[in-house]
Amino acid sequence: MCLPQDLWVIEVIERLFIYFKKELNWSFEVLTILSSKSNLILGQHSRTTYP
C-alpha cells in the first residue's frame, strides 16, 4: 500500500523518466548498454566467486 507522501516521489520519478526518454534518448540507450555490460561482468564475477 502506497502512503500519500510516497505518491509525489512516484510522480517525480515518472516525470523524470519521461523527460529522459524524450530529451536524452541517446544517453538513455548508452546507459542501458553500459548497465547490461556491467550486469554481464557482474554475472561472470559472481559465477567465479560463487561456484
N, C-alpha and C positions, 0 to 999 in steps of 0.2 A: 504494500500500500504506500502510495506516494504522499508525503506530507506536503501541505501547501507551500512551505518555504522551499521545497525541492523543485517545485514546478518551474520557477523562474530559471533555475540552473539548467533544467532540461531545455527550456525555450532558448536560452542563450547558446547552448551547445548546438541546437538545431540551426539557429540563425548563423552561427559561425561556420557550421558545416556547409550550409547553402552558399555562404559568401565564398568560402574556399573553393567550392565546386564550380561556382560561376567565374570568379575573378582570377583564381590561381589554379586553374585546372591542370596546367602543365606541372606545377610544383607538387600538386596532389598526386599526380601519376608518378613523379620521381620519388616522393615519399613512400608510395605504395611499393614501388620496385625495391627501394632500399630496405623497407621493412620485410619484404618477402625474402630478400637475400640474407638479411640478418637472422630471420627465422630459420633459413636453411643452415646457416653457420651455427646457430644455437642448437638446432636439432642434431647436427653432426657432433657437436661438442657434448651434448647430453648423452648421445649414444655411446661415445667413447668413455665418458665419465661414469655412466650407469649402464653396465652391460646387461 
